[in-house]
């Protein structure tokens, strides 16, 4: 059984509107793992450059299944 959460997902290059807040299911931790609750997050310049297409260091082709095992 997992935990419902939200994630900002980028599935293509572009302006700020390509970032979408989507519901995700976070898998339950396995033996030897732990689940941490995050209260805040930020976007750094590398994220902005990747989103805009200036840096092609990440493949933004989807679809993805974030946080699933």
N, C-alpha and C positions, 0 to 999 in steps of 0.2 A: 504494500500500500504506500503510495507516495503522498506528497504534499503539493497542494495547488499554489502557484505563484505566478508572477508576471515577469516577462523579459522584454527588453527592447531588441527587436530583430531587424537586421538590415539584409535584404535579399537582392539588392542591386545598387549600383552607383547613382549618386545624385545629391540633391539638396537635402535639407533637414527632413523634408516630408517622406523620405524613403525609410526613416526610422519608425517602426510600428511597435506599439506596446501590445503584446499578445499573451494570452494565458498559456502557461506551461505546467507540466506535471514534473515535479522533482522527485526522482527515485529515492526510495528509502535507503539509508546507509546500510552497507553490508558489514560483516564482521570486520573489525579493525578500522572502520570509517566513522566519521561523525558528520552531522548536519549542522551547519552554522547558519544562523539567521542574520541576514544583512539588512541594515536599516537605511543605508544610503550608498549611492554609487555615483561615479562621475564619468565623464567622457574626456579622454585626453587627446592631445593633438594628433597622435598616430591614428586614433579612431576617426577623427574628423577628416584626415587626409585619405584614409582608406575609403570612407563613405563617399567622399567627393570624387574619387577616382584618381587623385594625384599619386597615391601609393598603391601599387597593385601587389601588395604583399599577402593578401588573403583572397581566396576564391569565394566570390559572393554568389556563385551559382547555387541554387537550392534544388529541391527542398531539403531542409534539415530537420532533424529530430532532436532539438536541444535537450540536454540533461536527461537523456534516456539511456538505459543500458541495453 
